[in-house]
Amino acid sequence: MTEKILQKNPHPLGAHIENNGVRFSFVSRTASCGILLYDGKTGRLQRKIPFTEEERIGCVYCKTVTDMNPSTTTYLFYQEDRPVPDERARVFPQKIPYGRDRSAADMKAGFHTDVFDWEGDRFPRLPYHKVLVYCMHVRGFTRHVSSNVKHRGTFAGIGEKILYLKEIGVTTLELQPAYEFSEIPLKEENREKGPHMVEAGVLEDSGHQKLNYWGYRKGYYYVPKAAYAASGDAVAELKELVKALHKNNMELVMQFYFPEEMRHSEILEILRFWVLEYHVDGFHLLGGNLPAELLAEDELLADTKLWYYKFDTDRLYGRSEQPIYPHAAEYNDGWYYDMRRFLKGDGGMLGNVLYHMRHIPEKAGCIHYLTNYYGFTLADLFSYDYKHNEANGENNRDGNDYNCSWNCGDEGQTRRQSVRRLRIKQMKNAICLLLLSQSTPLIFMGDEFGNSQKGNNNPYCQDNTVTWLDWGGLKKNREIFEFWKMLVNFRQNHPIIRPDRELRLRDYIACGYPDLSYHGQNAWCPETEGHFRHIGLLLCGVYGKDAEVQNDAFLYIAMNMHWEGHSMALPRLPKGKEWQLAFSTEPEKRDGKIGEGCQNTEFVRWVPPRSIVVLVSVPE
């Protein structure tokens, strides 16, 4: 046994070119297994090479084949005369059109022998307080004809939109699963599982195949999805995208869904591979029972962004140690639901809202979002009270029943101008909450110009105009788009909105003002009881400094989600400064300086119903 181990090196698993040939390593619990070699051009079987008992270590069979040409050969493994695709393949040369039915025989793996020129590529390693995340589906982002790109629905199509993404302030892209997966299950899987599968997004009750558009299932984790490439080389195309992003000081974070049966050591190996081979900047981990702390403490991933529901940072770094580059970030729906309820006017939300707006974990980042690939889009959040998933073929039973949404008076499309104006204002309010909160904001593709999915809150199987981003919204909803760009620029110009750690609600530098304070009808007297839906936030710019901005201004954010207007007192500013309106989600209807004699105040600000007003200090 010792001699056998010394002679064979089964790891890493899969097939790898070595000096003396190609080493194949395959996990099998049956002795009847081996390798099938095919001609790369014709697809004809050339040789069937069985593994022998002497080539087994544990459940791993390992053999080196010396008389083959990797550049002209493809391969499959087999078990009991059944072809088995290599789950650890680095490339699948045969490009199968998106949505096309396939079998295991179509998943012949090959070898990528070309050397990619990274041209001195460097990781941006952006700190979380300088990050704005844009979540997208690779195909859906540019598949619509209105995208006006040459390579629609591909990695190259994303590359054509880099200048647009920079225009709207994006620093970091998050891709839904972009590794190889079967959007329609292999024929062999259908025979094994039968017509009534319980796995969502695979088969309908009728037995007909249903497209898995999102891709949240076990995949081939070592290779980018071939159908997302405009060319026949998905490997090089994704690398070109990463290189182009890095040249623009932008990052790429990839979603990886791992089922619970995945070995933890395998997950670590996969993440390391993508960092070293594809230079990706981070991973959003999806799935239950994942080894989040194990991955976060890995030395090679120490400056790679890792997003999961939550991290035990005390266990990672110790109670007293502060990481030089906090790379882990919590990514959960806590912010998502509370802010939605606040926007629709629910009572008792102020305490949670104020916490979420300032919350940044001590030794990690925090990704906050109001919309994502699941649930309503931003426009639908204020257009529908109920989900409309009839097109999914499940009698509208799929998806969340309660979305904390409000249709503003009419369900779906409407001609009533009052409802349409209110919806625009609510979208602006939502953008304000997203970009005026202190942690790291994330937006889902198209929300910057009010894209709609027609009320579908679970379009996991829709590869059509429901999920393809309609770029015509840029012109139709120009008001929302321009408001988004204005507010992104405002956030960038005021570092007090995006601190690198949580604000303390204290005057710890003795400047006369705390970094963050709350105010109500009277200055310095916040009212957060359950029936209040309005409050003012004062951000002291003295605490907000970075390389671009020194001595930031004072900011006052007045939020009123009540259906009635309210007067709110403004705190006094230091001598020589006065308040000036920066922007409001509703056009001004009354003079800002109203009322006299309010306690500890220069003047009172009228805040209209369901609106947000932001003021900035300027020299008198």
C-alpha positions in Angstrom: 0.0 0.0 0.0 2.9 2.4 0.8 4.4 1.7 -2.6 1.1 2.3 -4.3 0.6 5.7 -2.7 4.2 6.8 -3.6 3.7 5.8 -7.2 0.4 7.6 -7.7 -0.6 11.2 -7.0 -4.4 11.3 -7.4 -4.9 15.0 -6.5 -6.1 17.3 -7.9 -9.0 15.2 -9.3 -10.0 15.3 -12.9 -7.6 15.3 -15.8 -4.4 17.4 -15.9 -1.6 17.6 -18.4 1.8 16.6 -17.0 5.3 16.3 -18.6 4.9 12.6 -19.4 1.2 12.7 -20.5 -2.3 13.3 -19.0 -3.1 12.2 -15.5 -6.7 11.1 -14.9 -8.1 10.9 -11.4 -11.7 9.7 -10.9 -13.8 9.0 -7.8 -15.8 5.8 -8.0 -17.2 3.3 -5.6 -17.5 0.6 -8.2 -14.6 -1.2 -9.8 -16.0 -1.1 -13.2 -14.9 2.3 -14.3 -12.4 4.0 -16.7 -11.7 6.6 -19.3 -13.3 7.1 -22.8 -11.1 9.0 -25.3 -12.7 10.7 -28.3 -11.5 12.5 -31.4 -12.0 16.2 -30.7 -13.2 17.0 -34.2 -15.4 14.0 -35.2 -16.5 13.0 -31.7 -15.8 9.4 -32.4 -14.7 7.1 -29.7 -11.0 6.2 -30.0 -10.2 4.2 -26.9 -11.8 2.8 -23.8 -9.2 2.5 -21.0 -10.4 0.7 -17.8 -8.9 1.5 -14.4 -7.4 -1.4 -12.6 -7.4 -2.4 -8.9 -3.7 -1.5 -8.7 -4.6 2.1 -9.7 -7.0 2.6 -6.8 -6.2 4.5 -3.6 -9.3 4.6 -1.4 -12.2 5.5 -3.8 -9.9 7.4 -6.2 -8.6 5.7 -9.4 -5.6 7.3 -11.0 -3.9 6.6 -14.3 -1.4 8.5 -16.5 -2.0 8.2 -20.3 1.1 9.0 -22.3 0.2 8.2 -25.9 -2.4 10.9 -26.5 -2.6 14.5 -27.8 -4.5 16.7 -25.4 -5.1 19.4 -28.0 -7.0 17.1 -30.3 -8.7 14.7 -27.8 -11.8 15.0 -25.6 -12.8 12.6 -22.8 -15.5 11.2 -20.5 -15.2 8.8 -17.6 -17.5 5.8 -17.3 -19.1 3.7 -14.6 -20.7 0.4 -15.3 -20.8 1.3 -19.1 -22.5 4.6 -18.3 -20.7 7.8 -19.5 -20.0 10.3 -16.8 -18.9 13.9 -17.4 -15.9 15.1 -15.5 -17.3 17.4 -12.7 -13.8 19.0 -12.5 -13.3 19.6 -16.2 -11.5 22.9 -17.1 -13.2 23.2 -20.5 -16.1 21.7 -22.6 -15.1 22.3 -26.2 -18.5 21.6 -27.6 -20.6 24.7 -27.3 -24.2 23.7 -26.8 -26.7 26.5 -27.6 -28.5 27.9 -24.5 -31.6 25.9 -23.6 -30.8 23.0 -25.8 -31.5 19.5 -24.5 -28.3 17.6 -23.8 -27.0 14.2 -22.7 -23.9 13.1 -20.8 -22.3 12.3 -24.1 -22.5 16.0 -25.1 -20.4 16.9 -22.1 -17.1 15.7 -23.4 -14.3 17.6 -21.6 -11.1 18.9 -23.2 -7.9 20.6 -22.3 -7.2 24.3 -22.6 -3.6 24.5 -23.9 -3.6 28.3 -24.8 -1.7 30.6 -22.5 -3.6 33.8 -21.7 -1.8 37.1 -21.6 -3.0 39.0 -18.4 -0.8 42.0 -19.3 0.2 42.7 -15.7 -3.3 42.5 -14.4 -3.8 43.6 -10.8 -6.6 43.1 -8.3 -8.3 46.5 -7.4 -9.0 45.3 -3.8 -11.5 48.0 -3.1 -12.4 48.6 0.5 -16.1 48.1 1.3 -16.8 51.8 2.0 -15.8 52.6 -1.7 -17.9 49.8 -3.2 -21.2 50.0 -5.1 -22.4 46.5 -6.2 -24.4 45.8 -9.4 -26.0 42.3 -9.4 -26.8 40.8 -12.8 -27.6 37.8 -14.8 -25.0 37.4 -17.6 -27.6 36.4 -20.3 -30.4 38.7 -19.1 -28.2 41.9 -18.9 -27.7 42.3 -22.6 -29.9 39.6 -24.3 -32.7 42.1 -25.2 -32.3 43.7 -28.7 -32.5 47.1 -27.0 -29.1 46.6 -25.3 -27.4 47.7 -28.6 -24.4 45.5 -28.1 -22.8 43.3 -30.7 -22.6 40.2 -28.5 -25.9 40.0 -26.7 -26.3 37.8 -23.6 -22.6 37.1 -23.1 -19.5 37.9 -21.2 -18.4 40.0 -24.1 -21.7 41.9 -24.0 -21.0 42.9 -20.4 -17.6 44.1 -21.6 -19.3 46.4 -24.1 -21.3 48.0 -21.2 -18.3 48.8 -18.9 -18.5 52.5 -19.7 -22.2 52.5 -18.9 -21.6 50.8 -15.6 -18.9 53.3 -14.7 -21.3 56.1 -15.6 -23.8 54.9 -13.0 -21.1 54.6 -10.3 -20.7 50.8 -10.3 -17.4 49.5 -8.9 -18.2 45.8 -8.4 -20.2 43.3 -10.5 -21.9 40.4 -8.9 -22.8 37.6 -11.4 -25.5 35.1 -10.9 -24.1 31.5 -11.5 -21.8 31.8 -14.5 -20.0 28.5 -14.1 -21.2 25.7 -16.4 -24.5 24.2 -15.4 -27.3 22.4 -17.2 -30.2 24.8 -17.7 -32.1 21.8 -18.8 -31.3 18.6 -16.8 -29.3 15.9 -18.6 -31.5 13.1 -20.2 -29.8 10.6 -17.8 -31.0 12.7 -14.8 -34.6 12.7 -16.1 -34.6 8.9 -16.4 -33.1 8.5 -12.9 -35.4 10.9 -11.1 -38.6 10.4 -13.1 -41.2 12.9 -14.3 -42.3 14.3 -11.0 -39.2 16.0 -9.7 -39.4 18.1 -6.6 -36.3 20.2 -7.4 -37.7 23.7 -8.3 -37.0 24.9 -11.8 -36.3 21.5 -13.4 -39.6 19.8 -14.4 -43.2 20.8 -14.2 -45.8 18.5 -12.6 -46.8 17.5 -16.2 -43.4 16.0 -16.7 -42.3 18.6 -19.3 -38.9 20.1 -19.0 -38.6 23.6 -17.4 -35.7 25.9 -18.0 -33.4 26.5 -15.0 -32.6 30.2 -16.0 -31.0 31.2 -12.7 -28.7 28.2 -12.4 -28.9 27.5 -8.7 -28.1 23.8 -8.7 -25.0 21.7 -8.6 -22.7 22.6 -11.6 -19.4 22.1 -13.2 -17.5 24.5 -10.9 -14.2 24.7 -12.7 -15.3 26.2 -16.0 -17.3 29.2 -17.2 -20.6 28.6 -18.9 -20.0 28.0 -22.6 -23.4 29.4 -23.6 -22.5 32.7 -22.0 -19.7 33.2 -24.5 -20.0 34.9 -27.8 -17.0 33.0 -29.1 -16.2 29.3 -28.9 -13.8 30.0 -26.0 -15.6 30.8 -22.8 -12.4 30.6 -20.8 -10.6 33.4 -22.7 -13.8 35.5 -23.0 -14.3 35.6 -19.2 -10.7 36.3 -18.6 -10.9 39.2 -21.1 -13.9 40.6 -19.2 -12.0 40.4 -15.8 -9.0 42.0 -17.3 -11.1 44.9 -18.8 -12.8 45.4 -15.5 -9.6 45.6 -13.6 -8.2 48.1 -16.1 -11.2 50.3 -15.1 -10.5 49.7 -11.4 -13.7 47.5 -11.2 -14.2 44.1 -9.6 -15.9 40.9 -10.4 -17.7 38.8 -7.7 -19.2 35.5 -8.6 -22.1 33.7 -7.0 -21.5 30.0 -6.2 -24.3 27.8 -5.1 -23.1 24.7 -3.3 -25.6 21.9 -2.2 -25.1 20.6 1.4 -23.5 17.4 0.2 -20.5 19.3 -1.2 -17.2 18.5 0.6 -15.8 21.5 2.4 -12.3 20.9 1.1 -13.7 20.8 -2.4 -15.3 24.2 -2.0 -12.0 25.7 -0.8 -10.2 24.2 -3.8 -12.8 25.7 -6.2 -12.5 29.2 -4.8 -8.7 29.1 -4.9 -8.9 27.9 -8.5 -11.0 30.9 -9.6 -8.8 33.4 -7.9 -5.6 32.0 -9.4 -6.9 31.0 -12.8 -9.5 33.8 -13.5 -8.4 36.6 -11.2 -11.9 37.0 -9.8 -12.2 39.4 -6.9 -14.7 37.6 -4.7 -17.5 35.1 -4.1 -21.0 35.3 -2.9 -21.6 31.9 -1.2 -25.1 30.4 -1.5 -26.3 27.2 0.2 -26.8 25.9 3.6 -24.1 24.5 6.0 -21.2 26.1 4.2 -17.8 26.5 5.9 -17.9 30.3 5.9 -15.2 30.8 8.6 -13.0 28.1 7.1 -13.0 29.9 3.8 -12.6 33.3 5.3 -9.5 32.3 7.3 -7.7 30.7 4.3 -4.4 32.5 3.7 -4.7 32.5 -0.1 -8.2 34.1 0.1 -7.2 36.7 2.7 -7.9 39.7 0.4 -10.6 38.0 -1.7 -14.1 39.3 -1.0 -16.3 36.6 0.6 -20.1 37.2 1.1 -22.3 34.9 3.2 -25.3 35.3 5.4 -23.1 36.1 8.4 -19.6 35.5 9.7 -18.3 34.9 13.3 -15.6 37.6 13.1 -14.5 37.1 16.7 -13.7 33.5 15.9 -11.9 34.6 12.7 -9.7 37.3 14.1 -10.0 37.1 17.8 -11.7 39.6 20.0 -8.9 42.2 20.0 -7.4 41.8 16.5 -8.5 44.1 13.7 -7.9 42.7 10.1 -5.8 44.9 7.8 -8.2 44.3 4.9 -11.7 43.1 6.1 -12.7 40.9 3.2 -15.7 39.1 4.6 -19.2 40.7 4.5 -22.6 39.7 5.7 -25.2 39.5 3.0 -28.8 38.8 4.3 -32.3 40.1 4.0 -32.5 42.0 7.3 -32.1 45.5 5.6 -34.3 44.3 2.7 -37.5 43.7 4.6 -37.3 46.5 7.2 -36.7 49.2 4.6 -39.5 48.0 2.4 -41.9 48.1 5.4 -40.8 51.6 6.2 -41.3 52.8 2.7 -44.8 51.6 2.5 -45.6 53.4 5.8 -45.7 50.6 8.4 -45.5 51.8 12.0 -42.9 50.8 14.5 -40.1 50.7 12.0 -37.9 53.7 12.9 -35.7 51.9 15.4 -34.8 49.2 12.9 -34.3 51.7 10.0 -31.9 53.8 12.0 -29.9 50.7 13.0 -29.7 49.4 9.5 -28.7 52.8 8.1 -25.6 53.0 10.3 -24.8 49.3 10.8 -21.3 48.1 9.8 -19.9 45.0 11.5 -16.8 45.7 13.4 -14.4 43.4 11.5 -16.4 42.8 8.3 -18.4 44.5 5.6 -22.2 44.6 5.1 -24.0 44.4 1.8 -27.4 46.0 1.8 -30.0 46.0 -0.9 -33.7 46.7 -1.4 -34.1 44.5 -4.5 -32.2 41.4 -5.8 -32.7 38.7 -8.4 -35.5 37.3 -6.3 -38.5 39.3 -5.3 -40.0 42.4 -7.0 -37.8 44.8 -9.0 -37.7 48.4 -7.7 -40.5 49.5 -10.1 -42.7 46.5 -9.3 -42.2 47.1 -5.6 -44.5 50.1 -6.0 -46.7 48.8 -8.7 -48.0 45.5 -7.3 -49.5 44.4 -4.0 -49.5 40.7 -5.2 -47.1 38.5 -7.1 -48.0 37.7 -10.7 -46.1 34.5 -11.5 -48.7 32.8 -13.7 -46.2 32.5 -16.6 -44.1 30.2 -14.5 -46.6 27.4 -14.9 -47.2 26.7 -11.2 -50.6 28.4 -10.9 -49.0 31.3 -9.1 -48.0 29.2 -6.1 -44.3 29.8 -6.4 -42.4 32.8 -5.0 -43.0 34.7 -1.8 -46.6 35.6 -1.0 -45.7 38.7 1.0 -43.2 41.2 -0.4 -43.7 44.3 1.7 -44.9 46.0 -1.5 -47.5 48.6 -2.2 -49.1 49.4 -5.5 -49.7 53.1 -4.7 -53.4 52.8 -5.6 -53.6 50.6 -8.7 -52.4 47.1 -9.4 -50.0 47.0 -12.3 -49.9 49.5 -15.2 -52.1 52.5 -14.8 -53.0 55.8 -16.6 -53.7 57.7 -13.4 -51.1 60.4 -13.2 -51.4 60.7 -9.4 -50.5 57.1 -9.0 -47.6 57.3 -11.5 -46.2 60.4 -9.8 -46.4 58.7 -6.4 -44.6 55.6 -7.8 -41.8 57.8 -9.1 -41.4 59.5 -5.7 -41.4 56.1 -3.9 -38.6 54.9 -6.2 -36.6 58.0 -5.4 -37.2 57.5 -1.7 -36.0 53.9 -2.1 -32.8 55.1 -3.9 -32.2 57.6 -1.1 -32.4 54.9 1.6 -30.1 52.7 -0.4 -27.4 55.3 -1.1 -27.6 57.3 2.1 -27.1 54.2 4.3 -23.5 53.8 5.6 -22.8 50.2 4.6 -22.2 48.9 1.0 -25.1 49.3 -1.4 -26.2 46.8 -4.0 -28.6 47.3 -6.8 -30.1 44.7 -9.2 -29.7 45.3 -12.9 -32.1 47.8 -14.4 -33.4 49.2 -11.1 -31.4 52.4 -11.9 -34.0 53.2 -14.6 -37.1 51.4 -13.3 -37.1 48.1 -15.1 -40.2 45.9 -14.6 -40.8 42.1 -14.6 -44.5 42.6 -14.8 -45.1 41.6 -11.2 -43.2 38.3 -11.4 -41.3 37.9 -8.2 -39.7 34.5 -9.0 -38.7 34.3 -12.7 -36.3 31.4 -12.2 -37.5 29.7 -15.4 -38.1 32.8 -17.7 -35.6 33.2 -20.5 -37.5 35.9 -22.3 -38.5 39.6 -22.1 -39.6 39.0 -18.5 -36.0 38.7 -17.3 -34.1 40.3 -20.2 -33.3 43.8 -19.3 -35.3 46.2 -21.5 -32.9 49.1 -22.1 -35.7 51.2 -23.5 -36.4 52.1 -19.9 -33.4 54.4 -20.0 -35.4 56.8 -22.2 -38.9 56.1 -20.8 -37.8 56.5 -17.1 -35.1 59.2 -17.6 -36.1 61.0 -14.4 -35.3 57.9 -12.2 -32.1 57.3 -14.1 -30.8 60.9 -13.7 -31.8 60.9 -10.0 -29.8 57.7 -9.5 -26.7 59.2 -11.1 -27.1 62.4 -9.1 -27.3 60.6 -5.8 -24.4 58.3 -6.6 -22.3 61.4 -7.2 -23.6 62.9 -4.0 -22.5 59.8 -2.0 -19.1 59.8 -3.6 -18.6 63.5 -2.7 -19.5 63.1 0.9 -17.4 60.5 2.7 -19.4 60.9 5.9 -22.1 58.9 4.2 -19.7 56.0 3.5 -17.4 55.7 6.5 -15.1 52.7 6.9 -16.6 51.8 10.2 -19.8 52.2 12.1 -20.6 55.7 13.3 -20.6 56.0 17.1 -23.3 58.5 17.9 -20.7 60.4 20.0 -18.5 63.5 19.8 -15.3 61.6 20.2 -13.0 64.3 18.7 -14.5 67.1 20.8 -15.7 69.2 17.8 -19.1 70.1 19.4 -21.1 67.6 17.4 -21.4 63.8 17.4 -20.7 62.0 14.1 -24.3 61.0 13.8 -27.4 62.3 15.7 -31.2 62.1 15.4 -33.8 64.9 15.5 -37.5 65.3 15.6 -40.0 68.2 15.8 -37.4 69.8 18.0 -33.7 69.6 17.4 -31.8 66.9 19.4 -35.1 65.4 20.4 -35.8 62.3 18.2 -39.2 60.7 18.3 -39.0 57.0 17.6 -42.2 55.7 19.2 -44.2 53.2 17.2 -46.6 55.7 15.6 -43.9 58.0 14.3 -42.8 57.6 10.7 -40.5 60.6 10.3 -37.1 61.6 11.7 -34.1 63.7 10.9 -30.5 62.6 10.7 -27.5 64.9 11.2 -24.2 63.8 9.8 -21.2 65.8 11.0 -18.8 66.1 8.0 -15.8 66.7 10.3 -15.7 62.9 10.9 -15.8 62.1 7.2 -12.5 62.2 5.4 -10.8 60.2 2.7 -8.1 60.8 0.0 -10.5 62.6 -2.3 -12.4 64.8 0.2 -11.3 66.6 3.4 -13.5 68.6 5.8 -16.8 67.3 4.5 -20.0 69.3 5.0 -22.8 68.8 7.5 -25.7 66.8 6.1 -29.3 66.8 7.3 -31.5 63.9 6.0 -35.2 64.4 6.8 -37.2 61.2 6.2 -41.0 61.2 6.3 -42.8 58.1 5.2 -46.1 59.3 6.8 -49.0 60.1 4.5 -49.1 63.5 6.1 -46.5 66.3 6.0 -44.5 67.2 9.1 -42.4 70.2 10.3 -38.9 69.2 11.5 -36.4 71.4 13.3 -32.9 71.8 12.0 -30.0 71.9 14.4 -27.8 75.0 14.6 -24.7 75.0 12.5 -21.3 76.3 13.4 -20.8 80.1 13.0 -20.4 81.1 9.3 -22.5 78.2 7.9 -26.1 77.9 6.8 -28.3 75.2 5.5 -29.0 74.8 1.7 -31.3 72.3 0.0 -29.3 69.6 -1.8 -32.3 67.7 -3.2 -35.8 66.4 -2.4 -37.8 63.5 -3.7 -40.8 65.9 -4.1 -40.7 69.3 -5.7 -40.7 72.2 -3.2 -44.1 73.6 -2.4 -43.4 75.7 0.7 -40.7 77.9 1.9 -38.0 76.0 3.9 -37.7 78.7 6.6 -41.0 78.5 8.4 -41.9 78.7 12.1 -40.2 80.6 14.9 -39.1 80.0 18.4 -38.6 76.3 18.2 -36.1 74.9 20.8 -32.4 74.7 19.8 -33.1 75.5 16.2 -32.4 78.1 13.5 -35.5 77.3 11.5 -38.0 74.5 10.8 -38.2 72.4 7.6 -41.5 71.3 6.2 -41.2 67.7 4.9 -44.0 66.7 2.5 -45.8 63.4 2.9 -43.8 60.3 1.8 -40.7 62.1 0.9 -37.0 62.6 1.8 -35.3 66.0 1.9 -31.5 66.4 2.2 -29.8 69.6 3.1 -26.1 70.4 3.1 -24.1 73.1 5.0 -22.6 75.9 3.0 -20.8 79.2 3.9 -23.1 82.0 4.7 
